Amino acid sequence: MQELDPSILKKANSWLEGNYDADTKTEIRRLIDTKAYTELTDSFYRDLEFGTGGLRGIMGPGSNRVNKYTIGSATQGLANFLKKTYPNEKISVAIAHDSRNNSDVLAGITADVFSANGIHVYFFSALRPTPELSYAVRKLGCKSGVMLTASHNPKEYNGYKAYGDDGGQFVSPHDKAVMDEVSAISSIDDVKFDRIAANVEMLGNEIDKEYIDKITALSVSPDAIKRQKDLSIVYSPIHGTGITLVPAALKSFGFENVTVVEEQATPDGNFPTVVYPNPEEKEALTLALKKAAEIDADLVLATDPDADRVGIAVKNNNNEFILLNGNQTGSLLINYLLTAWEEKGKLTGKEYIVKTIVTTNIIEAIAIAKNVKFYNTLTGFKYIGQLMTQFEGKQTFIGGGEESYGYLVGELVRDKDAVVSAAFIAEMTAFYKDKGSSLFEAMIDMYVEYGFYKEKLISITKKGKTGAEEIKAMMETFRTNPPATLGGSKVTTVKDYERSIETDIATKTTKAIELPKSDVLQFVTADGSIISARPSGTEPKIKFYCSVNGKLASKAAYYEVDAALDAKVDAIIKDLGV
């Protein structure tokens, strides 16, 4: 039987002796009495930390769990940060939540703590998408915002996304300063839980219409939509917040033939019809694909619980629905936007697009060909938001995104936005259909013009304290002993973002990487393949991103080249030994 580390028992006992509620103490005693030491250890071996996506974890009692006390401590720390950062100013924050179990309760606790600290709270009275929270922070002039969500994680999870005054998630140095304030909360008695009702202002649907109107004003091809208004769209919110705004946004754009997957339309934190509420997973789109086949739809859209990510399915040349991955959708969207802006004569030389370092490089190729500036950021949409704030008023952000199904069009928010993305993916579909084409055909045309880029993500889950140690060891092995060849091609360059060093293997010369430090390794091969290794900041996973490319001489060669690129990816994965 596993022995219990005395430090774990000591920490658990501190909760039993502290000012915690009876239900929490009962559950901790149960774990101790039943010798559920693995669960007890995972609950207490560390304190939840802010990662690339904020605070996220499994719900339950303990310092490494999402509960009233970890959320309360995080909020108290954030309140202390805000009061120090904005002395003698009236501080306001916006709070929203998704459909997860306890999200509404945890949002209420967050409002309690802020209000008790003399901070004015704008509190959405019902669930709303994450991007609307980002919009509200900017619209209402807030110094911060909090979204209670665990995005696309399994139902056992919840979390807390913290935003700065620009509507983007905190970045350096503020993220570290918030973390320091949170870690300085040494006792739950330091947290003010007693709500001051006068400091809480409820928000209804007043922001919804303005947000949708401003999204609609971004439309680039309204004439194509008018001609294709009957485009058949199937949409699933996968039991999440997307139901509040996505159908309304599609209607506002002019689409009149939208079918919502009824079995998944009702918000439900148990996500009863799916294994994972993640539009990256084919299983999550099973019902949407079934409906699409029944009605012979043109497009399938599905959003995750907090509606910041969107997955899509389109018809191939055999009239079969296929799922596009995040790289395919993101590159199609950028290609469409730049093409449409170019056709309308809207490109002035001041526009730019952004992607992350693990997102397909075809986006760079498109931007270069269109003579539009492009930027790479670290993984995490907060870095895209940071760049947008930096360039606000100087350059025009057209769009951007990351391979993990998160995209943004326009400058209304500072986070990935499935509401605006769903509307623009529908507009893009109408644009190509209006030209007698399809999204699948447009994708192949894009590959013929710019090169056939293909990506695959390998995600390995390593849970708990042991898993975290295994992931750390894997990264250290790759860092100290990088592979010499991958997929039959020599590794020519190693980029270590943690050490901010790019090394040319042949010459042994190095140069600095001009991005913030991050635990990411990239291996670039002689044939242009890029393989990235990165521990997740929000999940117990290590991720390997494989990107290969080749020339597509003609549309007829698509399937042959596609198979060859698949084989190259398989060879790389085999060489990685994962």
N, C-alpha and C positions, 0 to 999 in steps of 0.2 A: 504493500500500500504506500502511496505517495506520502512523504512527510511534509508537514506544513512549516514553512519558513517562519521562525519566531517574529520576524519583522512584520510579516503579513498579519499574524494574530494580534500583534500589538496595535497595528493600524485599525484592524476590525474592532478591537476592544475600545479604541478611542471613539469610534462611532457609537458603540453601545453605551458608553459613559457620557457622551456629548449631548448637545441639545438637538437631537434628531427625533422625528416622529415615531410613534409606536409601531406602525406597519414596517418601517425601515428596519427597526431593531429586531422585530420578529423574524424578518427574512434573513438577516445576518446571523441570528442565533440558529436558524434552521440549517444554514450552510455549515456552521461550525458543528452542530450536533450530529448532522448526517455525514460528517467528514467529506463534504463536497469540496475538497481542497483545491482541485483544479479551478473550479468556478470561483472560489473564494480568492485564490491567488490572482486570477485575471481581474477580479473586481477591485483589488486593493494594491496591486504591485506597483502602480504608478498613479500619478494624477493625469487626468485628461489634459491634453495640450492643444493649443491652436496649431493646426497644420496648414497646408495650402488652401484648404476649404473651410477653415474655422475649427469649430469644436464638433466632433462627431464620435458616436460610440453606441454600444448596446445599452438599452434602458435597463435600469435595475439599481439596487443599492450599492454604494461603494465609490471610492475616489476615482476609479477608472470607468465609471458608468455615467450615463446621462440620467439625471434625476433632479429633483427640486434643488438640491444643495450644490451640485456641480454647476448647474445653470445659474443658480443664485450667486455663487461665488464669481463666476465669469462675468455676470452682469454688474456685481459690485465693483469688481476690478475695472471693468469698462467705464462705469460711472466715475470712479476715482480718476481714471485717465482723462476723461472728458473735463472734469472739474479743474484738473491741473492744467490742461491744455488750453482751456477757454476761461480763464479767471475773469470774474466780474462781467461775464456775458450770460444772457439768457440761453440756456441749452435746451434743445429739443431733439427727440429721437423718434423714429418711426418703427413700428413693430408689426410683423405679419407672420402667418404660419401656414403650413401646408395641411394635407389631409391625414398625416400619420397619427397613430394612436398617441395620445397625450400631447400632441403639438399645441392644441388650444390651451391646455392647462399650463404647459411650460411657457407659452407666450404670455399668459396671464401673470405668471410668477415673474417673468422678465419685466413686465409693466409695473408690477408691485415694487420691485427693487429700484428701478429708475425713479418712479414717482416718490418713493420714500427718501430718495437722495435729492429731492428738489428739482428734478429734471422733468420737463414737459414731454408727455408721451402722446404721439399720434398712433392710435391703436386700431388696426383694421378689425372690424367687428366679426368678420367671417374669413374663411380661408382665401388666399390670394397667391398668384404666382410670384416667385422670387423676383423676376425682372420688374414687376410693378412696385415691389418694395424699393428697389434701386431707384426707380423713377420718382417715387414719393419722397425719398430722401432729398433729391435735387429740387423737386417741385415745391416742397414745404420748407426748404431752407434749413434742414436738420443738420446737426453736427455728426450724427451717427444714425445707424439703423440696424435692426436685428431681424433675421429671418429664421424661424424655427423650422428646420427641415433636415433630413438626411439624404436629400436628393433621391438617387435611384437605389440606395442601399436596401437590403432585405428589411422586412417589417419589424424585426427586433431592434432596429436602430432608430436613433433620432439625433438631432444635432442643432447647431447654432452658428449661423453665418453672421459675422459682424462687419458692418460697413462704415466707411469714413464719410466725410462731408461731401465728397464728390459722387457718392452713390456707388463707389467701388469698394471691394473688400480691402481691408487694411494691408498696406505694403510697408516695407522698410522706410524709415525707422519706427513708424507708428505700431506696426504689428509686434515688434519686440517690446515696445513700451507698454502695450496693452498686456502682453504676456507677463511682463514683470509685475504689473499691478495685480493681475489675477493671482500670480504665485505668491504675492505678498499677503494675500488673505490667509492668515494662519489659523483662523478659527471660524467656524460657521457663525459664531456670535458677532463676527465683524460685519455680517451681511444684514442689511436693513430690509426686512420682508414685509413690513406693514404699509400697505398701499395708502397713499394720500390721494383720494378720489379726485380732488380738484385739479390734480396734475395730469389726469388721464382724459384725453379727448378722443372720442370714438369716431372712426371713419367708416362711412357706408360705401355707396357706389359712386360717389362724386368724382373720384379720380379715374374710375374705369373708362368713362366716355372720353375724357380728354386724352387719356393715354391711347385709346384706340383711334381717335381722330388724328392724333399726331403720327401714329404708325401709318395710317392710311395716306396721309399727306406725303409720305416717303415713296409711294408707289411710282415706279419708273415706266411701266407699260400698261396704263389703264385702258388704252384702246384695245390692246390684245385681250384683256380680261372681258371687255364688253362683248367682243366677238366670240369669246370662249366662256361665257358666263355659266353655261351648262356643263362645264368640265366636272366630271364625276369624282368627288373626293370622299374617301372614307377616313374618319378621324376617331381616334381613341385617346382619351385622357388617362388611361390605365388607372382609374379610380383616384385621380389626383386633381390638382388645382386648375389644370388646363381647361376644364369644362367652363370655368368662369369667364374666360376671355377668348380662347382660340376660335370657337364657332362665331362669336361676335366679330372678331377681326376678319375672318374669312368673308362673312356677310358684308362687312363694311368695305372690303376691297372690291366686292361685286360678284362674288361666287354664290350661285343660287342653288347648287345641287350638292350639298354637303350632307353626308350620312354619318351620324354619330353611332358608334358601337354601344348600343344600349346597355349591354351586360357590364360594361366598364365605365359607364357615364357617371354613376353615383360615387362621390368621394368616400373612400373606405380604407382606413389604415391597415386592415388585414389583407388587402389586395387579394381577394378571394379567388380571382380567376387566373392568376399568374403565379409562377414560382418566384420570380423576381420582377419588381415593377420597373424594369429597365428596358428602354426601347432599343438598346444595343443587342438585346437577346431576342432571337427569332421567336422563341416560345411566347414572349410577352405580346407578340403581334399575331398570334394564332387566330384569335377571333376577328381581328381587323382584316386579315388576309382572307378568311372565310367569307366575310361579308363582301369584300371587294370582288371576289370571284363570283359570288351570287349576282351582283348587280353590274358586273363588267365595268368596274371603276377605272379611272385613269391614274389615280394617285392614292396612296395610303400614307397617312400621317399618324404618328403616335408620340405623345409627350410623357415625360417622367413625372413623378408626383408633385414636384414644385415647379414644373413647366419651364425649366431653363434648358432642357435638352429635347431634341426631336429626332426620331428615327423615321425613315421613309422606305416605301417599297414602290417599285415601278414595273411596268411590263417590259420584258425583253422582246426580241424579234420573233419569238415563238409564242407570244401572247401569254407568257407565264410571268407571274409576279416574282420578282427577286428583291431581296433587301440590299440597299446600298449601305456601305459602311460610312463612318464619319468623314474619312478622307475624300471619298467619292462625292458625298453630298456637299461638303465644304468647298471642294474645288469646282464643282458644277455651279454652286451659288456665286462664288467669286467670278468665275468666267462669265456667267450670265450678267451679273451686275456691271462688270467692266464693258461687256459687249453692248448692253442696253444704254449705259451712260455714253459710250462712244457714238452709238447710232443717234442719240438725241443731242449730240454736240455739247455734252455737259462736262467733259474732261478738260480742265484748264491748266493742269500741271501742278495743282496744289493738293490733289487727292492722294490718299494712301490706303493701303490695306495692311492687316496684321495677321500673323499666324504664330503658333508656338513651334519650338525647336523640334518637336516630335511629330509635327503635322506635315503632310505630303509636300514635297518640294515642287510639284507641278504648279502650285499656287505662285511660287516665285517666277517660274518660267512664263506664266500667263501675265503677271504684272510687268515683267521686263518687256515682253512683246507689246504690251499696250502702253508702255512708257509711263507706268504708274508706280509710285514709290511703294516699297514693301518693307516691312520690319518683322524680325523674329523676336519672340520673347520666350522667357522660361514657361514651363508648363504651369497652368493655372490662369484662369481668365482675369484674375486680378491684375496681372501684368499687362494684359491688353488694355484694361481699364485705366491703368496708370499712364500708359502711353497716350491714350485718348485725352486724358486730363492735361497732360503735358503739352499736347499739340492743339488744344481747344482754342479756336479763334485764329489759329495760324495756318493750319492745314485742315482738309476736310476728310473725315473718316467715312469711307464708303461701306466697308464691311470687314469682317474678320472671323476667325474661329479656330477651333482646335479639333483634333481627331476624335475626341470623346463626345461627339454629337452636339457640341455647343457652338452656336454661331450668333452673330449680331450684325444687324444692318442699321445704319444711322447712329446718331449720337444721343438718343434719348435716355439711354441707361448706360451703366458701366459694368454690366455683367452679361453673360450669355443669356439669350432671350428666345425661348421657343415660340412665343406668341408672334413676334415680328418675323421670326424665321419660318414658321409654318405658313404665314401669309405670303412671304416672298418665294418660298418653294412652290406654292400653288401658282403664284404669278409667273414664275419661271416655267412651270409646266405649260401654262396657257401660252406663253411667249413662243415656245418651240412648237406646240401644237398648231398655233396660228400660222407657223411657217411650214406646216405639213410634216413636222418631225415629232420626236418624242424625247423624253429625258434620257432614255437609254441610247438612242441614236446620237443625241447631243454629247453624251459622255464619250462615245467612240470617236466622234468627230474631234473632240477635244484631245483625245489621245493621239490621233493621227497628226494633229497640228503641233502639239507641244511635247509629245513623248508619252509612252504608256507607263505610268507610275502605278505600282501596286503595293499595298501595305497590308501587314497582318500584325495584330496585337496578341502576344502571349501573356496571359495574366496568371500568376501562381499565387495561391492563397496560403499564407503561413500564420495561423491564428495564435493569439496570446503572447505571453512573455517569451516562450521558446521560439515561436515563429518570428518575432521581432529580431531575436538574436541570430536566427538562421539567415534572414534577409540581410542583416548587416554583414555577416560573414561572406555571403555570396557577392555582395558589392565589393568587399575588400579583396576577394580573390580575383575578380575581374580587373580591379584597379591595379593590383600588384603584378598580375600575370595575364595581360590582355591577349586575346587570341591572335595568332599570326595570320591565319586565313579564315574567311567565312564564305561559305557557298562556292568554294573553289577560286576565290579572288583574294589577293593579298590585302591585308589591312594596311592602309597607307597613312591614316591619321587617327589619332585618339584624342577626343575632347573630354576633359575632366572638368565639369562645371563646379564641382566641389572645391577644386584647387585652382580654378580659373586659368587652366593651362591647356593649350592645344599643342600636341606634339606631332611633328612629321617623323614617321618611323624611319624612313630611309636616311635622312640627314641628321636625325636626333635633335633638330632645332625646335625651339618652342616659341609660342607667342601667347600673349594674354587674351583671355576671353572677356569681352567687355559686357558682361551681364552679371547680375547678383549671383552669389554662390548658391549652388543647389546640388543635391546629391543625385547627379545624373552623369552617366558615362555614354559617350557616343563613339562608335567605331565606323570609320568611313573606308570603303574598299576601293580598289583600283577601278572596278567597273561601275562605280557610282552608287553602290548600295550603302545604306545608312542603317545601322543597328544601334538602338538606344536602350540602356538599362536604367530603370528608375523605380525606387520604392514609392508606393503610393503615400500621399500625405494624409489621406482620409480613410483608407481601408487597410486591412492586414494583408497587403499584396505587394509583390514585386512584379513590375511590368517590363516586358521586352517588346520594343517597337521595331519591326522589320520593314524596311522600305527598299524596294528594288525597282528598276526601270529598264526599258528597252525601246527600240524604235518600232512603231507600228506603221508599216509602209502603206497599208490600205485597210479599209474597213473590213474587207473580206478575210484579212489575216487575223482578225481580233481573237478568235477562239484559240488559234494555234499559239499566238504570242501569250495569251492569258495563261494557257497551260504551262508554257515554258517559264513564265514568271512565278507561277505557283511552285514549280519544281525547284526553282532557285530559293524561294522562301523556305521550303522544306529542308533544303540542304543547309541553309544558314542555321535553322533551329536545331538541326542535328549537331552541327559543329559547336553550337553554344552549350550543348549538353543539358538543356532544360526541358 
